[in-house]
Amino acid sequence: MIRRCAMTGFGLGYAPVASGTFGSAGAVAIALGFWALVYKTPFFAGTEAVVLNITWLVLTVLAYAGCIKWGPWSVDYYASRSRKPGDPGQVVLDEFAGQWMALVAIPMTTFKLALAVLAVQFFLFRLFDVVKPPPGRRLEKLPAGWGIASDDIVAGIYANIIGQVVFRLMWPM
């Protein structure tokens, strides 16, 4: 029950269309919740950016590790229900990992900026997740959980690089 809940992103993977997009949106919603918690809690005053970056990294690692650990189970469990062999559509924990990777070290000091960052990084991550620039397509062919999650981490890294340029150089706030 726990692994099915985790691998499907609390059920978002059961969306009838674009389950990956729903998974990414769920990760963005969780990120916005963490942003609000950190920036609205006096305890974190002055350390918000550090706390959020540690949070994104920890969440990324946990989601990636979950995909690796439960990937073989997911492939077997969803084999008869999947369009893609090896990367079941219902599994969106990999989208969570990639989406959170796209947020690491990107400045989000105000609510307005946080919303802009989340929107732009959502778009960029989804773009790179669909296009799968090298080595994403090749990594997707790795066995079970490695293949499920590695291409999304690469998409998150590409999105992060573009996000760093956009939010640090072109749109600094």
SULQUIVEN-V620629 format. One record per helix or strand of 2 or more residues. SS is the DSSP state (h for helix, s for strand). FROM is the first residue (numbers start at 1). TO is the last residue. If there is no record, write none. Layout:
<<SS FROM TO> <SS FROM TO>>
//
This chain:
<<h 2 7> <h 12 14> <h 19 40> <h 42 44> <h 48 81> <h 93 101> <h 111 131> <h 136 139> <h 144 170>>
//
